[in-house]
Amino acid sequence: MRMPAIFFGHGSPMNAIETNNFTESWIDVVQKFPKPKAILAISAHWETIGTCLTSNKIQRTIHDFGGFPRELFEVEYNPEGSESLVKRVQELIPSAKADSSWGLDHGTWSILKHIYPKSDVPTIQLSIDRKISPQEHYNLAKKLNILRDEGVLIIGSGNIVHNLREIIWSDNAKPHSWALQFNEAIKSAILSKDHEKSQQQSSDKVNLFADEYCNGSLSMTSVFINEKQSDL
């Protein structure tokens, strides 16, 4: 079966140790397909010059945040890496470099801790190259798309809207007008398959889930891209 590609709006690192509507939706979405052979994760929190791949035999847990409870810093999520997947990605992107200096940052493990809690799926992380354009990232992603036919789940993690300076510290905060406007524009581009704006493959079916806001300036909107339409 062809694996999907999923973008998770991961929100606060606290979601890693909480059970809420968002984390439950993450768990629900992976029930739609079999367990993958391996995972290729792209987190908004690992930027490099050039494209890098975590090459560790056992992935380290990167606690790349501050000011949170001790319980969060005590979380360890250490799946096996995958030398074979690193080499396969390098076949598709010859410029990609193996890198053992990183591991899995919270953009990746805060999601995987919920969806594969036994950490029993080999996982590698792909960096974001800060020197290339969105179009170049899109072209790179098209080269990786074939991995879905090889049993690899591709996941991205971040937030469509993420402005920590404009957070409203209230559980009942309504989204800022500008946050709502931008998030809705991106959702529209994704659902209408406007490639110039959303950069996606035209043959895939697209569903949104966890389509909510937090603290005024964080959108949790997540995207499930699959060959078949799904009810989420």
C-alpha positions in Angstrom: 0.0 0.0 0.0 1.2 3.5 -0.8 1.9 5.4 2.4 0.4 8.8 3.0 2.2 12.1 3.7 1.0 14.0 6.7 1.6 17.5 8.0 1.0 17.8 11.8 0.4 21.1 13.4 2.2 20.2 16.6 1.6 23.4 18.7 3.1 23.6 22.2 5.7 21.1 23.3 3.3 20.4 26.1 1.2 18.4 23.7 3.9 15.7 24.0 2.8 14.9 27.5 -0.9 15.9 27.4 -4.0 14.1 26.1 -6.3 16.5 24.3 -8.3 16.8 21.1 -5.2 17.4 19.0 -3.2 14.4 20.2 -6.3 12.2 19.9 -6.7 13.4 16.3 -3.1 12.4 15.6 -3.7 9.0 16.9 -6.9 8.6 14.9 -5.3 9.6 11.6 -2.6 6.8 11.7 -5.4 4.2 12.1 -6.2 4.9 8.5 -3.2 3.0 7.1 -0.8 0.1 8.1 2.3 0.7 10.2 5.1 2.0 7.9 8.4 0.3 7.4 10.2 3.6 8.3 9.5 7.3 8.8 11.1 10.3 7.1 10.3 13.3 9.3 10.8 17.0 8.4 10.5 19.3 11.4 10.4 23.1 11.3 12.9 23.1 14.1 16.0 21.8 12.2 17.5 24.3 9.8 20.9 23.8 8.2 22.9 25.0 5.3 22.5 22.2 2.8 20.2 19.2 3.2 21.1 16.9 6.1 19.8 13.5 7.3 20.1 12.2 10.9 22.4 9.1 10.6 22.4 7.9 14.2 21.9 4.2 14.8 19.6 5.2 17.7 18.1 8.6 17.5 18.7 11.1 20.3 15.9 13.1 21.9 16.5 16.8 21.4 14.8 19.0 24.0 15.0 22.2 22.0 12.9 24.5 24.2 13.0 26.2 27.5 10.8 27.3 30.4 8.6 24.1 30.5 8.1 21.6 33.4 10.8 19.1 34.3 8.4 16.3 33.1 8.8 17.4 29.5 12.6 17.4 29.7 12.5 13.9 31.1 10.8 12.5 28.0 13.0 10.2 25.9 11.9 9.0 22.5 14.7 6.9 20.9 13.7 4.9 17.9 16.3 3.2 15.7 17.6 5.2 12.8 17.7 3.7 9.3 21.0 3.5 7.4 19.2 2.1 4.4 16.7 5.0 4.3 19.5 7.5 4.6 21.2 5.9 1.6 17.9 5.7 -0.3 17.3 9.4 0.2 20.9 10.2 -0.9 20.2 8.3 -4.1 17.2 10.6 -4.7 19.0 13.7 -3.4 22.8 13.2 -4.0 23.6 16.4 -2.2 22.0 15.3 1.1 24.6 14.7 3.8 24.5 12.2 6.7 24.7 14.0 10.0 25.0 12.4 13.5 25.1 15.7 15.4 21.3 16.1 15.6 18.5 13.6 16.5 14.8 14.0 16.7 13.7 17.4 17.9 10.4 18.1 19.6 8.7 18.8 16.2 9.1 15.2 15.5 9.1 13.3 18.8 6.2 15.2 20.3 4.1 13.7 17.5 5.7 10.2 17.3 5.4 9.7 21.0 1.6 9.6 20.6 1.2 7.9 17.2 3.9 5.2 17.7 4.4 5.2 21.5 6.6 2.0 21.4 9.2 3.9 19.3 9.3 0.8 17.1 9.4 2.4 13.7 12.9 3.3 12.3 13.0 7.1 11.9 15.3 9.6 10.3 14.9 13.4 10.2 15.5 15.6 7.1 16.6 19.2 7.7 15.3 22.4 6.1 17.9 24.1 4.0 17.8 27.8 5.0 19.6 28.7 1.8 17.0 27.5 -0.8 13.6 28.8 -1.8 10.1 27.3 -1.2 10.0 26.2 -4.9 13.3 24.4 -4.5 12.0 22.7 -1.4 8.9 21.6 -3.4 11.2 20.2 -6.2 13.2 18.3 -3.5 9.9 16.9 -2.1 8.8 15.6 -5.5 12.0 13.5 -5.6 11.1 12.0 -2.2 7.5 11.2 -3.2 8.5 7.8 -4.5 9.4 6.7 -0.9 5.7 6.5 -0.2 5.5 3.5 -2.6 8.3 1.9 -0.6 6.6 1.8 2.7 7.9 5.0 4.1 5.6 7.4 5.9 6.6 11.0 5.2 5.6 13.5 7.9 6.1 17.2 8.3 5.6 19.1 11.5 5.2 22.8 12.4 2.4 25.3 12.4 0.9 27.2 9.5 0.6 30.2 11.8 3.1 30.4 14.6 3.7 33.8 16.2 4.8 33.5 19.8 5.0 37.3 20.3 1.3 37.6 19.7 0.1 34.8 21.9 -2.9 35.4 24.1 -2.5 33.5 27.3 -6.1 32.2 27.5 -7.6 28.9 26.7 -10.6 30.6 25.2 -8.7 33.1 23.0 -10.1 33.8 19.6 -7.6 33.8 16.7 -6.2 37.2 15.6 -7.9 38.4 12.4 -4.6 38.2 10.5 -3.9 34.7 11.8 -7.4 33.6 10.6 -7.0 35.2 7.3 -3.6 33.7 6.5 -4.5 30.2 7.8 -7.7 30.2 5.7 -5.8 31.3 2.6 -3.3 28.4 3.0 -6.1 25.9 3.7 -7.9 27.1 0.5 -4.8 26.7 -1.5 -4.2 23.2 -0.2 -7.8 22.0 -0.7 -8.0 23.5 -4.2 -4.6 22.1 -5.1 -3.2 25.5 -6.1 0.3 24.3 -6.6 1.8 27.8 -6.9 0.6 28.5 -3.3 0.5 25.2 -1.6 3.1 23.1 -3.6 1.4 19.6 -3.7 0.9 16.6 -6.0 -2.3 16.9 -8.0 -3.3 13.2 -7.9 -3.5 13.0 -4.1 -6.6 13.3 -2.0 -6.4 15.9 0.7 -8.1 16.1 4.1 -7.7 18.5 7.0 -7.8 17.5 10.7 -7.2 19.2 14.0 -8.3 22.4 12.3 -8.4 24.7 15.3 -6.5 27.6 16.9 -4.6 28.0 20.1 -3.9 31.2 22.1 -4.8 33.5 19.2 -1.6 33.1 17.1 -1.1 29.4 16.7 -3.0 27.3 14.1 -3.1 23.6 14.7 -4.4 22.8 11.2 -3.0 19.5 10.0 -3.1 17.9 6.6 -3.5 14.2 5.5 -2.4 13.6 2.0 -3.3 10.1 0.6 -4.1 8.3 -2.6 -7.6 7.6 -1.3 -10.2 9.9 0.2 -10.5 9.4 4.0 -13.1 10.4 6.5 -11.5 12.3 9.3 
